[in-house]
Amino acid sequence: MIFAICLCLINSGAGILRLNAGDKDSSSMVGKIILFPIGEIEGSVLEALEKDLPAKFHAEVKRQNPMPIPEDAFHPARKQYSSSLILKKLRGLVRSEKQEIALAIANVDLYAEGLNFVFGEAEFGGRCAVISLTRLRQGFYSLPEKKALFTERAIKEAVHELGHVFGIEHCPHPECVMHFSNSLMDTDKKSASFCSRCRGILGDSSHESRH
């Protein structure tokens, strides 16, 4: 399985996604996206995802009850949690025959092997993705909190990682949500929407059987 990672090395960040959106009726929905909060997550963030994701992915979105933070994913020396181990746990919670996709929203700092930290990680063309809210907060950088900006960042990261699940790679269009981010500043500059190219890719992937 190939993983798509939204990462940050020192001051550079990266992400890989593949998504699509378009006006379709409910009969064309591609399945169900299940939100798995890990730790205490702001209700406003979960509500924003429940509102935004159905239209972008033409999928039903369902929220699960909060899950405990997986302590076996904690790396004591790094004081971070392994995004890959969280993804591994998610795989057992979704049913491929039901066209289910899992998105974990974690309130802890994540890392992947060889990287300082990651904003998120996804199974490219798979069924699971995870994002971290920790470094999306202004307070992490000792700046005044901005609720609207924080929520917008969370939506962008969620759409980006789910895009990877749907097989969308990085997009050269700087305003597309699938554009590669070298930093959080780049994330703030781009939109939470797909460009026409990526919408087309998402449309193609939604008509393929997922396994």
N, C-alpha and C positions, 0 to 999 in steps of 0.2 A: 504494500500500500504506500502510495506516495503522499507525503504530507505537505500542505501549503501553509506557510508560516508568515504571520504578520509580526515582524521582529524589529528589534532595535539593537545595534551594535554600537556601543559608546553613544555617539550622537546621530546615528543613522538608523532609519527604520525601513522595513520592507513588508510587503504583503502580496499574496497571490490569490486571485479570485476569478470566478466565472459565473455571471448572473444574467438574468433577463427579466424584463417586465413588459407588460402590454395589456390592453383591455380585453379580458376574456370572461365568459360567464362561468358560474360555479361548476359547470360540468367539465371544464377544462383544468380544474385544479390538479396540481401534480402530487398531492399527498398532504401530509401533516408535519408541521414544524413544532417540536415540543421544546419548550423553554425549561431548562433545569437550573434554577438559582442555586448557587453554591455559597453558603454563608448568607449573611443579612444583606439583601439587595433592596435599594430604594424602590418602592412601589411605583413611583413615577417613571423610572427607567423601564420596568417590565411592562407598564401600561403603554408606554411609547412604542415598544417593540411589538406588542400585540396589535397596535393600531397601524404601524408602518409596514410590517413584513408581509401580511396577507396580500396587499396590492402589488408589491414588488415581485413576489414569487408565486402568486396565484395558488396559495396553499392555506389550509386551515392552520391557525396557530393556537396551541394549547399550553397553558402554564401548569407546571407541576409544583408541588409544595417544596419549600427550601430543603436542600440536601446538606448534611454536615460536611464541613471541609475535610477532604480525605487526608488524614495525617500521614498516611504512608507515602503520599506524593511530596511530602515536605523534605527539603534538603537543608539540614541544619547549618552547614557551613555557608551556604548561599542565602539562607533565610528566605527562600522562595519555594514555589511549588512547581512540579513538573507538569507542563501542559500535555505532554505525550501520555503520561500515566492517567491523567484525567480523561483523555480521549479513550484510552483503553477501557476505563470503567463505563464510559457512556455506551460503548458498543453493545454491552449486554442489556441495555435499557430500551433499545429500539427494535422494532419488528420490520424486517425488510418486506414481508408479504403485505404489510399495511402501508407501505410507502412512507414510513416514518423517518424523520430527520431530527437529530438531537442538537440543540444549541445550549451549551452550558454558559452561564454568566457568573463569573467568579469575582469575589471581592477580595482576592489575594493576588500578590505579585507572582507572575508566571515566568518560567524559563524553559528553554529547549537546549539540548546538548550543543555546546560550542557557541552559544549566544548569551549575551549579558542578560537579556530578558526578552519576552515576546508580548505583544499586545493581544495576540491570539494565535490559534493554530487550527487547521482543518484537515480532514481527509479529502484530498483532491479526488473528486468523482465518487466519494464515499457517502457516509451517512452521519458523520459527527463533526462538530466544531465547538470550540471554546474561545471565549474572549475574557480578558481581564479588565476590570474597571479601575484598578489601582492607579495606573499611570495616566489615566484619562482625566483625573481630578486635578484641578488647579492647585489644591492644597498640597499635592505631592511635590510640587515645585515651589512651595512656600509662597504661593500667590493667592489672592482672595478668590474664594469659590464663586463660580458662575454656573448656576443650575442649568440654564438653557444650553450653554456651550457643552457642559458635561453630558447632557442627554443626547445632544446632536452627535458628539463623538462616539457615544455608545452605539447609536443607531448605525453610524458609518462602519464601525468595526464589525458589528453583527452582520450587516449586509455584505461587507467585504468577505468575511470568512464563509458565510453561506454561499457566496458566489463561487468560492473555491470548491465547495461541496458539489455545486452544479456544474463544475468543470470549466469555469472562466478563469483565464490567466490574467496577468497584469495588462492594463490598457494604457496605450500611449497618450490618450486624451487626458490632459491635466485636471479637468473638472469631473471626470468620471469617477465614480466611487471605487472602481477597480484599478485606478491609477496607483502606481508604486509610491509609497510614502517614505522619504528619507528621514522624516522627523514628524513629530506631532504637529508642527507648523504646516507641513504639507497636507496632513489630514484635515486641518482646519480650512485650508484653501479649497479643497475639492468638495463636491456636492455629495449628497447621500443617494444620488440617482445614477442609473446606468446611461451611458451614451447609446446611440442607436446601434452601434456595432455590438456592444455587449448585450443589449436587449435581444438582438437577433440570435446570439449564441445561447442565451437562456431559453429562448423560444424553441430552438432546436433540441436542447437537452431535455426540455420538459415533455417532449414527444417520444423520447427514448425510454425503454424499460430500464429501471434502476435495480441493481442487484448488489 
